[in-house]
Amino acid sequence: MLNFLTCLLFCCTLVSHAEDLIPFPFYMPDKKPDMALSKAMERAYEHYEAPSYRENELHSLFRYTRLKGFDYKQGNGTISRRDPSKIIKVDGEYYVWYTKRDTPIPPRGAKGGSDVIPSSDWDLAEVWYATSKDGFTWKEQGVAIKRPEKPNVGWRSVSTPDILVWKNKYYLYYQGFMEMSGKRGDDCPVTVSVADSPTGPWTPTHKVVIPNGPEGAWDSKSIHDPYPLVHNGKIYLYYKSDFGKSGILHRAQGLAIAENPLGPFDKHELNPVLNSGHETTLFPWKEGIAALSIRHGNENNTIQYAPDGVNFEVKSSVSLMPVAAGPYIPDAFIDTKNGKGILWGLSHFAHQGSRQHRHSILARFDCDLHQEVNEPSMRDTEYFLKSDVYFSQGLGSAFEKRKKMSTLD
Ligand code: AAL
């Protein structure tokens, strides 16, 4: 009898709780509702630019267009273009700089490399530039930075440039290899050349401007993907480094700050400032800096924001991100306090062609990561990819043996 009464009481409590329960509303409230929320729903309101991705200005799809104007010799692998810089506009013309490899044969790895045979796609390379009126059709203009004489910084290869415009002068920062990439890892520091015009001529400083860190430091071997912006009246130069065991490398992004384009650059005490990502892509956003974190790490495929340019937080997770993106950022160098964002740029597709003909191509990406544009079709989260895209990935050698098993434990 007692048991029956306890049970009845319990059921009545449940019913009355269900009646008291305020359900989460059918229409997503713009402001955080005054009710108990799960951690996930708290986060939706407190962490992101807007609770729904449709209003989140740091969320976008990325759409790609094949460029006109670049010749790749039918993709035979002897010509490669990759790692485009940010794009700037001067006198109505867009300018981009990039790594160009034009070698007698395609890359053959560190073992097959020589004085004329490249080990990697960016070995024995030069920095070239192209111009465009519309961002879709480009005209290659020629070499901007040649490889200097040995033993100057970059004698083996100069690659992965980015541009800074500062007090009417142009500065190209780029990787300067003094050994073949792949010998130990992908080891190099960063150097800089200066010009009065985007068409050059470029004067190399022959100086290491962003040096490798001391032995044992995360950035002791490589300083990659130099990426300057102007923030707080100073040059904020972001860069990537590879560190850890070969085969299971970590990749993260650091920041070095200077008052003068030729340095000295002080590395930030909190480096690395982004725990993920490969090629570095950032842009002024509101009072701070936004970053695209791509390809590697726990936070790959995210867009992040740091009001101080240092302490980044994830603001959206996205897909099909542009690799090695160099966006057109009209306010990159004006020390804006209200960064507007980006709408397009160039990126690259690496690993083109068959194994023996590997090379990279430049492409255009478009997105809506702009405060003053709100293109609903870019706010979606989904791509409808053909099944071939998935099947072409294959099982991978480690999993191929599954095909031979009749059952899986
Ligand atoms: C990239 C960049 C750097 C690396 C290599 C060429 O995409 O991170 O430039 O050195 O790969």
Boltz pocket constraint, residues with backbone or C-beta under 6 A from the ligand:
constraints:
  - pocket:
      binder: B
      contacts: [[A, 83], [A, 122], [A, 159], [A, 160], [A, 175], [A, 186], [A, 224], [A, 225], [A, 240], [A, 278], [A, 279], [A, 324]]
      max_distance: 6.0
